[in-house]
């Protein structure tokens, strides 16, 4: 075991440096921590360590201790960060409990694990406030998943028939949407038009104060600042979705400005109609070569079927909203209907 390995044990705002020497093990590390912080008992705290790209590794016994040293040697690391966390169901707040006695701030073991994991990720990957792109209200690849669900019934067909079925599906879908959009009277698509109406109603009672011709303060909870010229709001929803948030809609309404000047073109009916302007032409089979039944069937390659039942339904994304059904028998909201209802009714 290398004598040059240092363990940087951090608890609250204090860091204890422990040198790993020959014969030094897990129990020695626990004893060193208990000697440093007299209020800690070995049964009341847990240890996590981080080496290179491996964060929140558990350190519970001598086997974990040996793996930690071996991992550090493999990556050529001389210093290992060790987090000391209180094992409890809630986070101990600063200024309370142990912090009141020793001036230290202790966190729970679970909190330390999550904290180390989040801190290892780039901020723009998990915080909307630092996201540099434009989301346009979309969270996942729902459009692709919806398309996969539509072509699910064609999966058993040969490749040529599968492609032709998809072509017909898209041809009819584009024609239907083109005809549907021709009946829309508003300048904004109906889905977004309903959101505008809801935001008008929500901000109706808010007071708006002007700082200049384009900058306004909206007295909501909390108070925000709206810049109409830059199309920004301190709530950051306008920038992310490229669609006026409830604060911006309130300012536009109370200042009697044209709302259409602040709507992204992608949300307009004109842009929707332009997407389906070009039609997919039919492909007649007249004059095509005659295909016999024997040559049309292509047997699949010989493979071994994996265990378990094959998955057919798509896996829903985290945070995706699922429309609940109202049972006609028990009247409750859920995932069942009258036919599958198992609730006891009077």
C-alpha positions as CSV (number, residue, x, y, z in Angstrom):
1,X,0.0,0.0,0.0
2,X,1.5,3.4,-1.0
3,X,2.3,5.7,1.9
4,X,1.8,8.8,-0.2
5,X,-2.0,8.5,-0.4
6,X,-3.8,11.2,1.4
7,X,-7.5,11.1,2.4
8,X,-9.2,14.5,2.5
9,X,-12.0,13.8,4.9
10,X,-14.5,16.7,4.8
11,X,-17.3,17.2,7.4
12,X,-19.1,20.5,7.2
13,X,-16.6,23.3,6.6
14,X,-13.6,21.4,8.1
15,X,-11.3,19.0,6.3
16,X,-9.3,16.4,8.1
17,X,-6.1,15.1,6.2
18,X,-5.3,11.5,6.9
19,X,-2.2,9.8,5.6
20,X,-2.5,6.2,4.6
21,X,0.4,4.2,5.8
22,X,1.2,0.5,5.8
23,X,-1.3,-1.4,7.9
24,X,-3.8,1.5,7.9
25,X,-7.3,0.3,7.3
26,X,-11.0,1.2,7.5
27,X,-11.3,1.0,11.3
28,X,-8.3,3.3,11.6
29,X,-9.9,5.9,9.4
30,X,-13.2,5.8,11.4
31,X,-11.2,6.2,14.6
32,X,-9.3,9.2,13.2
33,X,-12.6,10.8,12.3
34,X,-14.2,10.1,15.7
35,X,-11.1,11.6,17.4
36,X,-11.3,14.8,15.3
37,X,-15.1,15.3,15.8
38,X,-16.0,14.1,19.3
39,X,-19.7,14.5,18.6
40,X,-19.5,11.8,15.9
41,X,-20.0,8.1,16.6
42,X,-19.0,5.4,14.2
43,X,-22.7,4.2,13.9
44,X,-24.0,7.6,13.1
45,X,-22.1,8.6,10.0
46,X,-21.3,7.2,6.6
47,X,-18.4,7.7,4.2
48,X,-18.3,8.4,0.5
49,X,-15.3,8.9,-1.7
50,X,-14.6,10.1,-5.2
51,X,-11.7,9.0,-7.5
52,X,-11.4,10.4,-11.1
53,X,-14.8,10.0,-12.8
54,X,-16.1,7.7,-10.1
55,X,-18.2,9.8,-7.7
56,X,-20.2,8.9,-4.5
57,X,-18.4,5.5,-4.0
58,X,-19.5,3.9,-0.7
59,X,-16.8,3.3,2.0
60,X,-18.2,0.8,4.6
61,X,-15.6,-1.8,5.4
62,X,-12.0,-2.9,4.8
63,X,-12.9,-4.4,1.4
64,X,-14.2,-1.0,0.3
65,X,-11.1,0.6,1.7
66,X,-8.8,-1.7,-0.3
67,X,-10.8,-1.1,-3.5
68,X,-10.5,2.7,-2.9
69,X,-6.7,2.4,-2.6
70,X,-6.5,0.1,-5.7
71,X,-8.7,2.5,-7.7
72,X,-6.5,5.5,-6.7
73,X,-3.4,3.6,-7.8
74,X,-4.9,2.6,-11.1
75,X,-5.7,6.3,-11.9
76,X,-2.4,7.6,-10.4
77,X,-4.3,9.7,-7.8
78,X,-2.5,10.7,-4.6
79,X,-5.3,12.6,-2.9
80,X,-8.8,11.1,-2.4
81,X,-11.8,13.2,-1.4
82,X,-13.9,11.6,1.4
83,X,-17.3,13.0,2.4
84,X,-18.5,12.4,6.0
85,X,-22.3,12.5,6.2
86,X,-24.8,12.0,9.0
87,X,-27.0,8.9,8.4
88,X,-30.5,10.3,8.9
89,X,-33.8,10.7,7.1
90,X,-33.4,14.4,6.7
91,X,-30.7,17.0,6.2
92,X,-29.3,18.6,9.3
93,X,-29.6,22.4,8.7
94,X,-26.8,24.8,9.3
95,X,-27.1,26.6,12.6
96,X,-29.1,23.7,14.2
97,X,-28.3,20.5,16.1
98,X,-24.6,19.8,15.6
99,X,-24.0,23.2,14.1
100,X,-25.3,24.9,17.3
101,X,-22.8,22.9,19.4
102,X,-19.6,22.9,17.3
103,X,-20.2,25.5,14.6
104,X,-20.4,22.8,12.0
105,X,-23.0,22.1,9.3
106,X,-23.7,18.4,8.8
107,X,-25.6,16.9,6.0
108,X,-27.3,13.5,5.7
109,X,-25.6,10.6,4.0
110,X,-28.1,10.6,1.2
111,X,-27.7,14.4,0.7
112,X,-23.9,14.0,0.4
113,X,-24.3,11.3,-2.3
114,X,-26.7,13.4,-4.4
115,X,-24.7,16.6,-3.9
116,X,-21.4,15.0,-5.1
117,X,-23.2,13.5,-8.1
118,X,-24.8,16.8,-9.2
119,X,-21.7,18.8,-8.6
120,X,-19.8,16.4,-11.0
121,X,-22.2,17.3,-13.9
122,X,-22.0,20.4,-16.1
123,X,-24.5,22.9,-14.8
124,X,-26.1,23.5,-18.2
125,X,-27.1,19.8,-18.4
126,X,-29.5,19.9,-15.4
127,X,-30.3,23.5,-14.6
128,X,-32.7,25.5,-16.9
129,X,-31.2,28.8,-15.7
130,X,-27.9,27.9,-17.4
131,X,-29.3,26.2,-20.5
132,X,-27.9,27.9,-23.5
133,X,-30.3,26.6,-26.2
134,X,-34.0,27.0,-27.0
135,X,-36.4,24.3,-26.0
136,X,-39.6,25.5,-27.7
137,X,-41.6,23.8,-24.9
138,X,-40.4,20.3,-25.8
139,X,-38.8,18.1,-23.1
140,X,-38.2,14.8,-24.8
141,X,-38.3,13.0,-28.2
142,X,-42.1,12.5,-28.0
143,X,-42.6,13.2,-31.7
144,X,-40.3,10.2,-32.6
145,X,-41.9,8.0,-30.0
146,X,-45.4,8.9,-31.3
147,X,-44.3,8.0,-34.8
148,X,-42.9,4.7,-33.6
149,X,-46.2,3.9,-32.0
150,X,-48.1,4.7,-35.3
151,X,-46.0,2.3,-37.4
152,X,-46.1,-0.4,-34.7
153,X,-48.8,-2.3,-36.7
154,X,-46.5,-2.5,-39.8
155,X,-43.5,-4.1,-38.1
156,X,-44.3,-7.6,-39.2
157,X,-44.3,-6.7,-42.9
158,X,-41.4,-7.3,-45.3
159,X,-39.2,-4.3,-45.8
160,X,-40.7,-3.1,-49.1
161,X,-44.3,-3.3,-47.8
162,X,-43.2,-1.6,-44.6
163,X,-41.8,1.4,-46.4
164,X,-44.8,1.7,-48.6
165,X,-47.2,1.6,-45.6
166,X,-45.2,4.3,-43.9
167,X,-45.3,6.4,-47.1
168,X,-49.1,6.1,-47.3
169,X,-49.4,6.9,-43.6
170,X,-47.4,10.1,-44.0
171,X,-49.1,11.0,-47.2
172,X,-52.6,10.9,-45.5
173,X,-51.3,12.6,-42.4
174,X,-49.8,15.5,-44.2
175,X,-53.0,16.0,-46.3
176,X,-55.2,15.8,-43.2
177,X,-53.2,18.4,-41.3
178,X,-53.1,20.7,-44.3
179,X,-56.9,20.6,-44.6
180,X,-57.2,21.0,-40.8
181,X,-55.0,24.1,-40.7
182,X,-56.9,25.7,-43.5
183,X,-59.9,26.1,-41.2
184,X,-58.0,27.9,-38.4
185,X,-58.9,31.6,-38.1
186,X,-56.4,32.8,-35.6
187,X,-52.8,33.7,-36.3
188,X,-51.4,31.4,-33.6
189,X,-51.9,27.6,-33.5
190,X,-54.9,26.5,-31.4
191,X,-52.8,24.8,-28.7
192,X,-50.7,27.8,-28.1
193,X,-53.7,30.1,-28.4
194,X,-55.3,28.3,-25.5
195,X,-52.1,28.9,-23.5
196,X,-52.2,32.6,-24.2
197,X,-55.8,32.8,-23.0
198,X,-54.9,31.0,-19.8
199,X,-52.0,33.4,-19.2
200,X,-54.2,36.4,-19.8
201,X,-56.6,35.2,-17.1
202,X,-53.8,34.3,-14.7
203,X,-52.1,37.8,-14.8
204,X,-55.3,39.8,-15.0
205,X,-54.9,41.1,-11.4
206,X,-51.2,41.7,-11.4
207,X,-49.9,45.3,-11.3
208,X,-47.3,46.4,-13.9
209,X,-44.9,49.3,-13.4
210,X,-42.8,50.8,-16.3
211,X,-39.1,51.5,-15.9
212,X,-38.7,52.6,-19.5
213,X,-40.5,52.1,-22.9
214,X,-39.5,48.4,-23.0
215,X,-38.6,47.4,-19.4
216,X,-41.4,46.7,-16.9
217,X,-41.7,45.3,-13.4
218,X,-44.5,42.8,-12.8
219,X,-45.7,42.5,-9.2
220,X,-46.4,38.8,-9.1
221,X,-45.1,36.3,-6.6
222,X,-42.2,36.6,-6.9
223,X,-41.7,40.0,-8.6
224,X,-40.1,39.8,-12.1
225,X,-38.7,42.1,-14.7
226,X,-39.8,41.9,-18.4
227,X,-37.8,43.3,-21.3
228,X,-40.0,43.5,-24.4
229,X,-37.3,44.7,-26.6
230,X,-35.0,41.8,-25.8
231,X,-37.9,39.4,-25.3
232,X,-36.6,38.3,-21.9
233,X,-38.1,37.7,-18.5
234,X,-36.3,37.0,-15.2
235,X,-38.3,33.8,-14.8
236,X,-36.3,32.6,-17.9
237,X,-39.4,30.8,-19.4
238,X,-39.7,33.2,-22.3
239,X,-36.1,32.6,-23.4
240,X,-36.3,28.8,-23.0
241,X,-39.6,28.3,-24.8
242,X,-39.4,31.2,-27.2
243,X,-43.0,31.9,-26.3
244,X,-44.3,34.8,-24.1
245,X,-44.5,33.7,-20.4
246,X,-47.4,34.8,-18.2
247,X,-45.5,37.9,-17.1
248,X,-44.8,39.0,-20.6
249,X,-48.4,38.4,-21.7
250,X,-49.6,40.5,-18.8
251,X,-47.3,43.4,-19.8
252,X,-48.3,43.2,-23.4
253,X,-52.0,43.2,-22.5
254,X,-51.8,46.1,-20.0
255,X,-49.6,48.2,-22.3
256,X,-52.0,47.6,-25.3
257,X,-49.3,46.4,-27.6
258,X,-49.7,43.9,-30.5
259,X,-49.1,40.4,-29.2
260,X,-48.3,39.1,-32.7
261,X,-45.1,41.1,-32.6
262,X,-43.8,39.0,-29.7
263,X,-44.7,35.5,-31.0
264,X,-42.0,33.3,-32.5
265,X,-42.9,32.5,-36.1
266,X,-42.7,28.7,-35.4
267,X,-45.9,29.0,-33.3
268,X,-48.0,30.7,-36.0
269,X,-50.6,29.1,-38.3
270,X,-48.6,30.3,-41.3
271,X,-45.5,28.3,-40.3
272,X,-47.7,25.2,-39.6
273,X,-49.3,25.4,-43.0
274,X,-45.9,25.9,-44.6
275,X,-44.7,22.6,-43.0
276,X,-47.4,20.7,-44.8
277,X,-47.5,22.6,-48.0
278,X,-45.6,20.1,-50.1
279,X,-47.6,16.9,-50.6
280,X,-46.3,13.3,-50.9
281,X,-47.2,12.0,-54.3
282,X,-48.9,8.6,-54.7
283,X,-46.8,5.8,-56.3
284,X,-49.0,3.6,-58.7
285,X,-48.1,0.0,-59.1
286,X,-49.2,-0.1,-62.7
287,X,-46.3,-1.4,-64.8
288,X,-44.4,-2.7,-61.8
289,X,-42.8,-6.1,-62.1
290,X,-45.0,-9.0,-61.0
291,X,-43.8,-10.5,-57.7
292,X,-44.6,-14.1,-57.0
293,X,-45.6,-15.2,-53.5
294,X,-42.5,-17.3,-53.1
295,X,-40.1,-14.5,-54.0
296,X,-41.9,-12.0,-51.8
297,X,-41.4,-13.9,-48.6
298,X,-37.9,-13.4,-47.1
299,X,-37.3,-15.6,-44.1
300,X,-35.6,-13.9,-41.1
301,X,-32.1,-15.0,-40.1
302,X,-31.7,-17.8,-37.7
303,X,-31.4,-16.2,-34.3
304,X,-32.1,-17.3,-30.8
305,X,-35.0,-15.6,-29.2
306,X,-34.0,-13.8,-25.9
307,X,-35.7,-14.6,-22.6
308,X,-38.8,-12.8,-21.5
309,X,-41.8,-11.3,-23.2
310,X,-40.8,-8.8,-26.0
311,X,-41.6,-5.2,-25.2
312,X,-44.2,-3.6,-27.4
313,X,-45.2,-0.4,-25.6
314,X,-42.7,2.4,-25.4
315,X,-41.0,3.4,-22.2
316,X,-42.4,6.7,-21.0
317,X,-39.9,9.6,-20.3
318,X,-39.4,10.9,-16.8
319,X,-41.7,13.8,-16.1
320,X,-44.0,13.0,-19.0
321,X,-47.6,13.7,-18.2
322,X,-50.0,10.8,-18.7
323,X,-53.7,11.6,-19.2
324,X,-55.8,9.9,-16.6
325,X,-59.0,8.1,-17.4
326,X,-62.2,8.5,-15.5
327,X,-63.8,5.2,-14.8
328,X,-67.5,5.0,-15.7
329,X,-68.2,2.5,-12.9
330,X,-66.5,3.9,-9.8
331,X,-66.0,7.5,-11.0
332,X,-62.3,7.6,-10.0
333,X,-59.4,8.9,-12.0
334,X,-56.7,6.4,-12.8
335,X,-55.4,4.0,-15.5
336,X,-58.5,1.7,-15.5
337,X,-62.0,1.9,-17.1
338,X,-65.4,0.3,-16.6
339,X,-64.2,-3.0,-18.1
340,X,-61.0,-3.4,-16.0
341,X,-62.4,-1.7,-12.8
342,X,-61.8,-3.7,-9.6
343,X,-63.0,-1.1,-7.1
344,X,-65.7,-2.1,-4.6
345,X,-68.9,-0.2,-5.4
346,X,-72.1,0.1,-3.3
